[in-house]
Amino acid sequence: MNASVSKYLFRSLFVSYLLSGILLLVLSLALYQLKLPEAQVTPAVYAIYVIACLAGGFLAGKGIRNRRFFWGLVNGVLYFLVLLLVSWLHSHGSLAETSRLSVTLACCAAGGMIGGMMS
């Protein structure tokens, strides 16, 4: 992988995490103000993952300009892996259920691929 590809991937991941941080902040404020039940919050978090990876995949595809579908997928999977690593470190070595991890990976990968295709 050459320097320009890694530069675009790093930039797209940075934008993905920045966007997800902003959207999660908005969600937490909405949760506080509207007293939303947890059953409504979980799908919103998955939607935020998709939106963030969609934006990252779009930026990766625009920057790299070839195999956009693939680089969008790579962006989504890298987003998931960093998210998984941070969650694992924060929870002192324990992970969520496999079903939750599978859904999160699918959301991140699909968002990244669609973003790459749209670029």
RODO-2510 file (C-alpha; in nm, 4 decimals, decimal comma):
residues 119
     n   res          X          Y          Z
     1     m     0,0000     0,0000     0,0000
     2     n     0,1524     0,3282    -0,1031
     3     a     0,1593     0,6485     0,0997
     4     s    -0,1298     0,8187    -0,0771
     5     v    -0,3666     0,5253    -0,0156
     6     s    -0,2801     0,5139     0,3541
     7     k    -0,3153     0,8920     0,3744
     8     y    -0,6663     0,8791     0,2277
     9     l    -0,7641     0,5840     0,4483
    10     f    -0,6387     0,7599     0,7610
    11     r    -0,8198     1,0790     0,6639
    12     s    -1,1439     0,8936     0,5921
    13     l    -1,1221     0,7069     0,9227
    14     f    -1,0605     1,0330     1,1054
    15     v    -1,3674     1,1894     0,9449
    16     s    -1,5717     0,8770     1,0240
    17     y    -1,4823     0,8930     1,3925
    18     l    -1,5310     1,2683     1,4075
    19     l    -1,8755     1,2358     1,2512
    20     s    -1,9722     0,9465     1,4772
    21     g    -1,8586     1,1446     1,7821
    22     i    -2,0744     1,4388     1,6816
    23     l    -2,3743     1,2186     1,6038
    24     l    -2,3359     1,0230     1,9291
    25     l    -2,3237     1,3522     2,1190
    26     v    -2,6472     1,4616     1,9495
    27     l    -2,8011     1,1230     2,0303
    28     s    -2,6999     1,1505     2,3948
    29     l    -2,8531     1,4975     2,4167
    30     a    -3,1722     1,3654     2,2582
    31     l    -3,1697     1,0749     2,5002
    32     y    -3,1366     1,3155     2,7914
    33     q    -3,4046     1,5572     2,6687
    34     l    -3,6587     1,3075     2,5334
    35     k    -3,5984     1,0246     2,7813
    36     l    -3,5839     0,7683     2,5008
    37     p    -3,6004     0,3991     2,5945
    38     e    -3,2996     0,1807     2,5238
    39     a    -3,4947    -0,0091     2,2590
    40     q    -3,4894     0,3080     2,0456
    41     v    -3,1300     0,3999     2,1220
    42     t    -2,9687     0,0785     1,9958
    43     p    -3,0979     0,1118     1,6364
    44     a    -2,9933     0,4773     1,6398
    45     v    -2,6380     0,3770     1,7337
    46     y    -2,6303     0,1259     1,4469
    47     a    -2,7576     0,3994     1,2136
    48     i    -2,4757     0,6255     1,3325
    49     y    -2,2240     0,3519     1,2530
    50     v    -2,3681     0,3201     0,9016
    51     i    -2,3701     0,6979     0,8429
    52     a    -2,0142     0,7392     0,9700
    53     c    -1,8808     0,4508     0,7606
    54     l    -2,0792     0,5725     0,4592
    55     a    -1,9073     0,9106     0,4851
    56     g    -1,5669     0,7473     0,5361
    57     g    -1,6147     0,5093     0,2440
    58     f    -1,7242     0,7991     0,0260
    59     l    -1,4123     0,9980     0,1152
    60     a    -1,1841     0,6970     0,0689
    61     g    -1,3357     0,6239    -0,2722
    62     k    -1,3126     0,9876    -0,3809
    63     g    -0,9499     1,0114    -0,2732
    64     i    -0,8153     0,6810    -0,3982
    65     r    -1,0282     0,6794    -0,7187
    66     n    -0,9887     0,3141    -0,8104
    67     r    -1,1547     0,0041    -0,6641
    68     r    -1,3838     0,2371    -0,4665
    69     f    -1,6050    -0,0485    -0,3531
    70     f    -1,3041    -0,2274    -0,2026
    71     w    -1,1578     0,0797    -0,0315
    72     g    -1,4982     0,1650     0,1135
    73     l    -1,5148    -0,1874     0,2548
    74     v    -1,1627    -0,1519     0,3957
    75     n    -1,2625     0,1750     0,5603
    76     g    -1,5694     0,0130     0,7193
    77     v    -1,3752    -0,2874     0,8458
    78     l    -1,0951    -0,0683     0,9851
    79     y    -1,3581     0,1470     1,1584
    80     f    -1,5020    -0,1677     1,3151
    81     l    -1,1614    -0,3022     1,4202
    82     v    -1,0634     0,0239     1,5914
    83     l    -1,4045     0,0343     1,7590
    84     l    -1,3590    -0,3271     1,8710
    85     l    -1,0082    -0,2596     2,0051
    86     v    -1,1179     0,0455     2,2024
    87     s    -1,4195    -0,1439     2,3417
    88     w    -1,2001    -0,4382     2,4363
    89     l    -0,9472    -0,2131     2,6137
    90     h    -1,2222    -0,0210     2,7908
    91     s    -1,3954    -0,3354     2,9153
    92     h    -1,0661    -0,4886     3,0397
    93     g    -1,0535    -0,7732     2,7919
    94     s    -1,4170    -0,8805     2,7647
    95     l    -1,6207    -0,8412     2,4493
    96     a    -1,9893    -0,8106     2,3682
    97     e    -2,1918    -1,1038     2,2411
    98     t    -2,1014    -1,2399     1,9010
    99     s    -2,4419    -1,1443     1,7608
   100     r    -2,3870    -0,7771     1,8487
   101     l    -2,0373    -0,7861     1,7035
   102     s    -2,1694    -0,9436     1,3838
   103     v    -2,4387    -0,6792     1,3422
   104     t    -2,1894    -0,4003     1,4095
   105     l    -1,9411    -0,5432     1,1587
   106     a    -2,2166    -0,5798     0,8981
   107     c    -2,3314    -0,2199     0,9534
   108     c    -1,9782    -0,0823     0,9268
   109     a    -1,8838    -0,2899     0,6233
   110     a    -2,2098    -0,2172     0,4400
   111     g    -2,1885     0,1545     0,5131
   112     g    -1,8307     0,1694     0,3910
   113     m    -1,9057    -0,0269     0,0732
   114     i    -2,2099     0,1836    -0,0135
   115     g    -2,0119     0,5011     0,0498
   116     g    -1,7340     0,3757    -0,1748
   117     m    -1,9821     0,2910    -0,4498
   118     m    -2,1462     0,6321    -0,4237
   119     s    -1,8161     0,8180    -0,4609
***
